Amino acid sequence: MREEYGKLDKVEMSIWECCELLNNVVDYSDPDSDDPQTEHLFQTAEAIRKDYPNEDWLHLTGLIHDLGKILLHPIMGELPQWAVVGDIFPVGCAFDESILHHKYFKGNPDSESPSYNTKYGVYQQGCGLENVLMSWGHDDYMYLVAKENGTLPSTALFIIRYHSFYPLHKAGAYTHLMNEEDVENLKWLNIFNKYDLYSKSKVRVDVEKVKPYYISLIEKYFPAKLRW
């Protein structure tokens, strides 16, 4: 899937068009799946904007971090839920017990492989997360889209790529693979996750009111049309 969707040759559309399409997508792993997907995006972005008014890149990151879920939409081939949403984790080394539903990895041949079932596996200490192969999902996909199409700073790309890497930022697992840049970026990811996880509210965002601001950010960091 990474090879296939990493080509970014499925469709061309704007960030805003993707936001609108996401309302036709249901993430069954989301406890608030009854709400439109974009509601969460705007609540996250606006909560960040309130507390960090000068970090416009972080506002936009909040808005687009889950756009990789567009892989669930028919326009992208309607991938199955298990291939798009949920927690992510490294492959090529031992599965940490903090991974959700860890017990089911017993049926995975990698868990018995002498090359993969050790702490470091195929990696080395401090190799950097950019050199670690993660399980495929909407995080990695949106990271590729943002990296290849836009000019967001590397910290924003880190947040997008690892916001579902809960074994790391919730349980502290796999820190032995991080380099110094990862350590610094993780500080921002931990800030971001407070808004990603706890910004949901019954108070709806007035999308038409905030739309001009976010359109201006999209135009600042992305072209009119992106390759998806």
JOKA-V446952 format. One record per residue. N is the residue number from 1. RES is the residue in one small letter. SS is DSSP state (h for helix, s for strand, l for the rest). Layout:
BEGIN
N|RES|SS  N|RES|SS
END
This chain:
BEGIN
1|m|l  2|r|h  3|e|h  4|e|h  5|y|h  6|g|l  7|k|l  8|l|l  9|d|l  10|k|l  11|v|l  12|e|s  13|m|s  14|s|l  15|i|h  16|w|h  17|e|h  18|c|h  19|c|h  20|e|h  21|l|h  22|l|h  23|n|h  24|n|h  25|v|l  26|v|l  27|d|l  28|y|l  29|s|l  30|d|l  31|p|l  32|d|l  33|s|l  34|d|l  35|d|l  36|p|l  37|q|h  38|t|h  39|e|h  40|h|h  41|l|h  42|f|h  43|q|h  44|t|h  45|a|h  46|e|h  47|a|h  48|i|h  49|r|h  50|k|h  51|d|h  52|y|l  53|p|l  54|n|l  55|e|l  56|d|h  57|w|h  58|l|h  59|h|h  60|l|h  61|t|h  62|g|h  63|l|h  64|i|h  65|h|l  66|d|l  67|l|h  68|g|h  69|k|h  70|i|h  71|l|h  72|l|h  73|h|l  74|p|h  75|i|h  76|m|h  77|g|l  78|e|l  79|l|l  80|p|l  81|q|h  82|w|h  83|a|h  84|v|l  85|v|l  86|g|l  87|d|l  88|i|l  89|f|l  90|p|s  91|v|l  92|g|l  93|c|l  94|a|l  95|f|l  96|d|l  97|e|l  98|s|l  99|i|l  100|l|l  101|h|l  102|h|h  103|k|h  104|y|h  105|f|h  106|k|h  107|g|h  108|n|l  109|p|h  110|d|h  111|s|h  112|e|h  113|s|l  114|p|l  115|s|l  116|y|l  117|n|l  118|t|l  119|k|l  120|y|l  121|g|l  122|v|l  123|y|l  124|q|l  125|q|l  126|g|l  127|c|l  128|g|l  129|l|h  130|e|h  131|n|h  132|v|l  133|l|l  134|m|s  135|s|l  136|w|l  137|g|l  138|h|h  139|d|h  140|d|h  141|y|h  142|m|h  143|y|h  144|l|h  145|v|h  146|a|h  147|k|h  148|e|h  149|n|h  150|g|s  151|t|l  152|l|l  153|p|l  154|s|h  155|t|h  156|a|h  157|l|h  158|f|h  159|i|h  160|i|h  161|r|h  162|y|h  163|h|l  164|s|l  165|f|l  166|y|h  167|p|h  168|l|h  169|h|h  170|k|l  171|a|l  172|g|l  173|a|l  174|y|l  175|t|h  176|h|h  177|l|h  178|m|l  179|n|l  180|e|h  181|e|h  182|d|h  183|v|h  184|e|h  185|n|h  186|l|h  187|k|h  188|w|h  189|l|h  190|n|h  191|i|h  192|f|h  193|n|h  194|k|h  195|y|h  196|d|h  197|l|h  198|y|h  199|s|l  200|k|l  201|s|l  202|k|l  203|v|l  204|r|l  205|v|l  206|d|l  207|v|h  208|e|h  209|k|h  210|v|h  211|k|h  212|p|h  213|y|h  214|y|h  215|i|h  216|s|h  217|l|h  218|i|h  219|e|h  220|k|h  221|y|h  222|f|s  223|p|l  224|a|l  225|k|l  226|l|s  227|r|s  228|w|l
END
